[in-house]
Amino acid sequence: MNIHEYQAKQLLKQYGVAVPPGEPCRTVAEVTAIAEKLFAAGQKLLVIKSQIHAGGRGKGTFTHGFQGGVKLVKSAAEATEVAGNMLGKTLVTKQTGPEGRVVGTVLVAAAEKILKEFYLAVLLDRANSRPLIMASTEGGMDIEEVAAHSPEKIVREHVDPAVGLMPYQARKIAAALGLKGEVFNPACKLIAGVYKTWWECDASMVEINPLAIVETPEGKQSIVCVDAKIGLDDNALYRHADIVAMRDLAEESPLEVEASKFSLNYIKLDGNIACLVNGAGLAMSTMDIIQHFGGRPANFLDVGGGASKDQVSAAFRIILSDPSVKGILVNIFGGIMDCNVIATGIVEAVKETGLKLPLVVRLEGNNVAAGKTTLAGSGLTLITGDSMADAARKVVGAVGA
């Protein structure tokens, strides 16, 4: 699960991480009030940041012509004007696609003078089965570009999960970034706080880009998280009701939201052949083989190892809600899964939805004979596949015809 930048900063702040002062706003009136408050506190410059789950906001364009989803302002009046051009408007960036995203919230925050930018992230190194802290002096850039062109500028520090981040490791990272003087100890505290946020929130990744040394209104130097991104591990969300409450359904695909209600793993793709499969590995193989025979998968849909009839029916309804779907391939290998349960769900779903599209079904494994009998006696017009390759070839042919 992803959360907005302002929500990521709220979590970081709970663990002692320094972030610029600011507040999320959902109306222009709120923006005006917060801007006036921050300017009255001595801030000379503020930033108004559109809150959507996509990168490239600063270089994005609103559909009504307003340029940029991140703007610097020097007065409350200017903040009000900018917010009026963002809130409720559609922002298109390189990551949103041409349809863009509607901005429902903006973050109004202090924009203190940046003296130096860095990169900091915590993630899981699956090769070593350990948490990994990555840092770089090349802040503000995509870390992939730094890794490709200047790999020596990336500092990597593994953490023993049994003991956690040790103080000497935080000091080692801060020193490697060239931090010293009045920002050294605050940087060590910040690094420890970012790691603790990752660990305590069961995050898949915490990314601070840029982490920056800034000049405060008092003329002192401070180190803060200017931008923050946190991705959460869905499998651990049951432990974090407060984080689940941060979920913004407006930022997710409606079909994916509907699928999550039935514990289905669904991701919409840009093809026209829908897949209904049990098991993530088999689902990926199914998409590959459809592509191999000249088709294009319309989705990834894993119903899991023990799907019920209701889940299968829900999966069909979700598939048919996508107008680009021109054919359906059901590919089931029953281990835990009972093939007859799937077959019964298919029959009920087809009758309920009045399916007119080509449907190819391949069943194999647990109770497959009963499943095939159920399909054969249903009176439905469907195509059976003797193998995965045979089923893929048939569905591609049927859609093409």
Protein Blocks (a to p, Z undefined) as FASTA:
>chain_A
ZZdfklmmmmmmmnopacddddddfbfklmmmmmmmmmmnopabdcdddddddehklmpc
cfkopacjbdcdfbfklmmmmmmmmgopacddfknojnopadfbdcdddddddfbdcddd
ddddfklopacddddfkghiafklmmmmmmmlpccddddfknopafklmmmmmmmnopah
jllmmmmmmmmmmmmmmmmnopabdcdddddddddfkopacdddfbacddddfklmmmmm
mlmmmpcfklpcfklmmmmmnopacdddfbfbdcddehjklmmmmmmmmmmnopacfbdc
debjkbcfklmmmmmmmmmmpmkbgbdcdddddfkbcfklmmmmmmmmmmmnopabdcdd
ddedehklmmmmmmmmnopacdddfbfklmmmmmmmmmmZZ
